[in-house]
Amino acid sequence: MKPAKGAYGDGLAKYFRADASSHLVTSALRKSKLAVTRVRRDTPGHGMTSRLPSEPAFSVLLQLRDSPKRELFIGGRSVYRGGYGARTTSIVDLEQEPTANLESPFDVIHFYVSRAALNEISDEQGAPRIGTLTCERGVFNPTVWHLGQALLPALEHPEEIGAMYADHLLIATHTYFAVAFGGMRLPSYSRRGGLAPWQVRCATDLMIERLGEDLSLSDIAHVCGLSPNYFARAFKQSVGSPPHRWLLLQRVLRAKSLLRDVDRSLSDIAAACGFADQSHFTRVFTSIVGASPGAWRKQVQ
């Protein structure tokens, strides 16, 4: 991955002098990046973090482990001294140039939420633009926790999840933040809010035609004349499953067809069906079918 600019990715890892980091960055919105970064340090005594340039964005933090000793500074002034428990959430405004003295080991997921992204999300929903994101510091939010848990496998193996799933997850997290922490109200969608039949055909035909490629939500939404966020919601309403899940099932169906050719290798089938590698193919196929590709092939011979 290319080094990221701003408070996410490699730039954030450098800011924290992390022992380990991983991140996802997507362009699911038309004008704004959506990003999430995990940073970890296993030894105490980190000291002061570096100062990030001021930018119109927020960082929503989810603690994955207890961090009992730290001090938060806003504009050089101490505003909080204490700890954060595992599974708790807090928010900092990056325009206020936060820094921190981190005395304890840490393992944190940082959701990068730009004001531009919030504007796009609220505009698409027909809602007033959001002034700020706020929550009580260091509280347990079960939805943020579950969203973070859903992202952990993607952060550990970003090459396996695909652009479409990354887009879906990060649109979901940012929309939730806009509602829960920014006060945005979602409209109530009617049962008629799905895709037109021609849009379903265009979307599914494109996914099947390019089954071996890493399509993004934007790629598919574009042929339907829709934004990625609206398309994902409408596709699920029309088809019954999110686009990334529907695509995964099509890949497994294609793999079943190719497995009947005994001369074709598992690695070749994995590549032809759009899986990252043979091990990824085996894990996904087994979880859906209940048998490994090799075992399934023997059953149908």
C-alpha positions as CSV (number, residue, x, y, z in Angstrom):
1,M,0.0,0.0,0.0
2,K,1.1,3.5,-0.7
3,P,1.9,5.7,2.4
4,A,-1.2,7.5,3.5
5,K,-1.5,11.3,3.9
6,G,-3.3,12.5,7.0
7,A,-4.2,10.8,10.3
8,Y,-4.5,7.3,9.0
9,G,-2.3,4.5,7.7
10,D,1.4,4.9,7.8
11,G,1.2,8.5,8.8
12,L,-0.8,7.6,11.9
13,A,1.6,4.7,12.7
14,K,4.5,7.1,12.6
15,Y,2.7,9.5,14.9
16,F,2.3,6.8,17.5
17,R,5.7,5.1,16.9
18,A,3.7,1.9,16.8
19,D,5.3,-1.6,17.0
20,A,2.8,-2.8,14.5
21,S,0.0,-1.3,12.3
22,S,-2.4,-2.2,9.6
23,H,-5.0,-0.1,7.7
24,L,-7.7,0.0,5.1
25,V,-8.4,3.0,2.9
26,T,-11.2,3.1,0.4
27,S,-12.8,5.6,-2.1
28,A,-16.3,4.4,-1.6
29,L,-17.5,8.0,-1.5
30,R,-17.2,10.2,-4.6
31,K,-14.9,12.9,-3.1
32,S,-13.7,11.6,0.3
33,K,-11.4,8.8,1.6
34,L,-12.7,6.4,4.2
35,A,-10.0,4.9,6.4
36,V,-9.4,2.8,9.5
37,T,-6.0,2.1,11.1
38,R,-5.0,-0.3,13.9
39,V,-1.9,0.7,15.9
40,R,-0.3,-1.4,18.6
41,R,2.6,-1.0,21.0
42,D,3.3,-3.8,23.5
43,T,5.8,-2.1,25.7
44,P,5.2,0.8,28.2
45,G,6.8,4.2,28.3
46,H,6.0,5.4,24.8
47,G,6.0,9.1,25.9
48,M,4.5,12.0,23.9
49,T,3.1,11.4,20.5
50,S,4.2,13.5,17.6
51,R,1.9,16.4,16.6
52,L,-0.2,15.8,13.5
53,P,-1.0,18.7,11.2
54,S,-4.4,20.2,11.9
55,E,-7.1,19.0,9.4
56,P,-10.9,19.0,9.2
57,A,-11.4,15.5,10.5
58,F,-12.2,13.4,13.6
59,S,-10.6,10.3,14.9
60,V,-13.0,7.8,16.5
61,L,-10.9,5.5,18.8
62,L,-11.8,2.0,19.9
63,Q,-9.6,0.5,22.5
64,L,-8.8,-3.2,22.0
65,R,-6.9,-3.5,25.4
66,D,-6.8,-1.7,28.7
67,S,-4.5,1.4,28.7
68,P,-4.5,2.6,32.3
69,K,-2.0,5.5,32.1
70,R,-2.2,8.3,29.5
71,E,-2.7,12.0,29.3
72,L,-4.5,13.8,26.5
73,F,-3.5,17.4,25.4
74,I,-5.6,19.7,23.2
75,G,-3.6,22.6,21.8
76,G,-0.9,21.9,24.2
77,R,-3.2,22.0,27.3
78,S,-3.9,18.9,29.4
79,V,-7.6,18.0,29.2
80,Y,-7.6,14.4,30.5
81,R,-5.4,12.3,32.6
82,G,-6.3,8.7,33.4
83,G,-6.9,5.5,31.5
84,Y,-9.1,3.9,28.9
85,G,-10.6,0.5,29.3
86,A,-10.7,-2.2,26.7
87,R,-13.7,-2.0,24.4
88,T,-14.3,1.7,25.1
89,T,-14.8,4.5,22.5
90,S,-13.6,8.2,22.5
91,I,-13.4,10.9,19.8
92,V,-10.8,13.6,19.1
93,D,-11.1,16.6,16.8
94,L,-8.0,16.7,14.6
95,E,-8.4,20.4,14.0
96,Q,-7.5,20.9,17.7
97,E,-4.1,19.2,17.1
98,P,-4.3,16.6,19.9
99,T,-1.3,15.0,21.4
100,A,-1.0,12.4,24.1
101,N,1.5,11.1,26.7
102,L,1.1,7.3,26.4
103,E,2.7,5.5,29.4
104,S,0.9,2.2,29.0
105,P,1.0,-0.3,26.1
106,F,-1.9,0.2,23.7
107,D,-3.9,-1.5,20.9
108,V,-6.3,0.9,19.2
109,I,-8.5,1.1,16.1
110,H,-8.6,4.6,14.7
111,F,-11.5,5.4,12.4
112,Y,-10.6,8.4,10.3
113,V,-13.7,10.5,9.7
114,S,-13.2,13.6,7.6
115,R,-15.7,16.5,7.6
116,A,-15.9,16.1,3.8
117,A,-17.0,12.5,4.2
118,L,-19.6,13.5,6.8
119,N,-20.9,16.2,4.4
120,E,-21.2,13.6,1.6
121,I,-23.1,11.2,3.8
122,S,-25.5,13.8,5.2
123,D,-26.1,15.4,1.7
124,E,-27.0,12.0,0.3
125,Q,-29.4,11.3,3.1
126,G,-31.0,14.7,2.6
127,A,-30.1,15.6,6.2
128,P,-28.5,18.8,7.6
129,R,-24.8,18.8,7.6
130,I,-23.1,17.7,10.8
131,G,-21.3,20.3,12.9
132,T,-19.2,17.9,15.1
133,L,-18.9,14.4,16.4
134,T,-19.1,14.0,20.2
135,C,-19.4,11.2,22.8
136,E,-18.6,10.7,26.4
137,R,-14.9,9.8,26.6
138,G,-14.1,6.2,27.4
139,V,-17.5,4.6,27.3
140,F,-18.5,1.2,25.9
141,N,-20.5,1.5,22.7
142,P,-21.6,-2.0,21.7
143,T,-22.2,-1.0,18.0
144,V,-18.7,0.5,17.7
145,W,-17.2,-2.6,19.4
146,H,-19.0,-5.0,16.9
147,L,-18.0,-2.8,13.9
148,G,-14.4,-3.0,15.1
149,Q,-14.6,-6.7,15.6
150,A,-15.9,-7.1,12.0
151,L,-13.0,-5.1,10.7
152,L,-10.2,-7.0,12.5
153,P,-10.0,-9.9,10.0
154,A,-10.0,-7.3,7.2
155,L,-7.1,-5.4,8.9
156,E,-5.2,-8.6,9.4
157,H,-5.7,-9.9,5.8
158,P,-6.6,-6.8,3.7
159,E,-5.6,-8.7,0.5
160,E,-8.4,-11.2,1.1
161,I,-11.4,-9.1,1.7
162,G,-11.7,-7.2,-1.6
163,A,-12.5,-3.6,-2.3
164,M,-16.3,-4.2,-2.2
165,Y,-16.3,-5.6,1.3
166,A,-14.0,-2.8,2.5
167,D,-16.3,-0.2,1.0
168,H,-19.3,-1.8,2.6
169,L,-17.8,-1.9,6.1
170,L,-16.4,1.6,6.1
171,I,-19.6,3.2,4.7
172,A,-21.5,1.4,7.5
173,T,-19.1,2.7,10.2
174,H,-19.1,6.3,9.0
175,T,-22.9,6.3,8.6
176,Y,-23.2,5.0,12.1
177,F,-20.9,7.7,13.5
178,A,-22.9,10.4,11.7
179,V,-26.1,9.1,13.3
180,A,-24.8,8.2,16.8
181,F,-22.2,10.9,17.3
182,G,-23.3,13.6,14.9
183,G,-27.1,13.5,15.4
184,M,-27.9,12.8,11.8
185,R,-31.4,11.3,11.2
186,L,-31.8,8.6,8.6
187,P,-34.9,8.7,6.5
188,S,-37.3,5.7,6.7
189,Y,-37.0,3.8,3.4
190,S,-40.1,2.2,1.9
191,R,-40.1,-1.3,0.6
192,R,-40.1,0.2,-2.9
193,G,-36.6,1.7,-2.4
194,G,-34.7,-1.1,-4.1
195,L,-33.1,-1.3,-7.6
196,A,-35.1,-1.3,-10.8
197,P,-34.9,-4.6,-12.7
198,W,-32.5,-3.3,-15.3
199,Q,-30.2,-2.1,-12.5
200,V,-30.2,-5.6,-10.9
201,R,-29.4,-7.1,-14.3
202,C,-26.5,-4.6,-14.9
203,A,-25.1,-5.1,-11.4
204,T,-25.2,-8.9,-11.4
205,D,-24.1,-9.2,-15.0
206,L,-21.1,-7.0,-14.3
207,M,-20.1,-9.0,-11.2
208,I,-20.4,-12.3,-13.0
209,E,-18.6,-11.1,-16.1
210,R,-15.7,-9.8,-13.9
211,L,-15.8,-12.5,-11.3
212,G,-12.0,-12.8,-11.1
213,E,-11.4,-9.0,-10.5
214,D,-11.4,-7.0,-7.4
215,L,-14.5,-4.8,-8.1
216,S,-15.4,-1.9,-5.8
217,L,-18.8,-0.7,-4.9
218,S,-18.1,2.4,-6.9
219,D,-17.5,0.3,-10.1
220,I,-20.9,-1.4,-9.8
221,A,-22.9,1.6,-8.6
222,H,-21.6,3.6,-11.5
223,V,-23.2,1.4,-14.2
224,C,-26.5,1.7,-12.2
225,G,-26.2,5.5,-12.1
226,L,-26.2,5.5,-8.2
227,S,-23.9,6.4,-5.4
228,P,-22.1,3.4,-3.7
229,N,-23.9,4.0,-0.4
230,Y,-27.4,4.0,-2.0
231,F,-26.6,1.1,-4.3
232,A,-25.4,-1.1,-1.5
233,R,-28.6,-0.5,0.5
234,A,-30.9,-0.9,-2.6
235,F,-29.1,-4.0,-3.8
236,K,-29.7,-5.7,-0.4
237,Q,-33.3,-4.7,-0.5
238,S,-33.8,-6.1,-4.0
239,V,-31.7,-9.2,-3.9
240,G,-31.7,-10.1,-0.2
241,S,-28.0,-10.0,0.6
242,P,-25.3,-7.3,0.4
243,P,-23.3,-7.1,-2.9
244,H,-20.1,-8.5,-1.4
245,R,-21.9,-11.5,0.0
246,W,-23.8,-12.1,-3.3
247,L,-20.5,-11.9,-5.2
248,L,-18.8,-14.4,-2.7
249,L,-21.6,-16.9,-3.3
250,Q,-21.2,-16.5,-7.1
251,R,-17.4,-17.2,-6.8
252,V,-18.2,-20.4,-4.8
253,L,-20.7,-21.5,-7.5
254,R,-18.1,-20.9,-10.2
255,A,-15.5,-22.8,-8.2
256,K,-17.8,-25.8,-7.9
257,S,-18.2,-25.8,-11.7
258,L,-14.4,-25.7,-12.2
259,L,-13.7,-28.3,-9.5
260,R,-15.4,-30.9,-11.7
261,D,-12.4,-30.6,-14.0
262,V,-10.0,-32.9,-12.2
263,D,-7.1,-31.6,-14.2
264,R,-7.5,-28.1,-13.0
265,S,-5.4,-27.2,-9.9
266,L,-6.9,-25.6,-6.8
267,S,-4.6,-22.6,-7.1
268,D,-5.7,-22.0,-10.7
269,I,-9.4,-22.2,-9.7
270,A,-8.8,-19.8,-6.8
271,A,-7.3,-17.2,-9.2
272,A,-10.0,-17.7,-11.8
273,C,-12.7,-17.1,-9.2
274,G,-11.2,-14.0,-7.7
275,F,-9.8,-15.4,-4.4
276,A,-6.6,-13.9,-3.1
277,D,-4.8,-17.3,-3.1
278,Q,-5.5,-21.0,-2.5
279,S,-5.7,-20.7,1.3
280,H,-8.2,-17.9,1.0
281,F,-10.2,-20.0,-1.5
282,T,-10.2,-23.0,0.9
283,R,-11.3,-21.0,3.9
284,V,-14.2,-19.3,2.1
285,F,-15.4,-22.4,0.3
286,T,-15.3,-24.5,3.4
287,S,-17.2,-22.0,5.5
288,I,-20.0,-21.8,2.9
289,V,-20.1,-25.4,1.6
290,G,-19.1,-27.2,4.7
291,A,-16.3,-29.2,3.0
292,S,-12.9,-28.2,1.6
293,P,-12.6,-27.8,-2.2
294,G,-10.5,-31.0,-2.3
295,A,-13.0,-33.0,-0.3
296,W,-15.9,-31.6,-2.3
297,R,-14.2,-32.6,-5.5
298,K,-13.8,-36.2,-4.4
299,Q,-17.5,-36.3,-3.4
300,V,-18.8,-35.3,-6.8
301,Q,-16.4,-37.5,-8.9
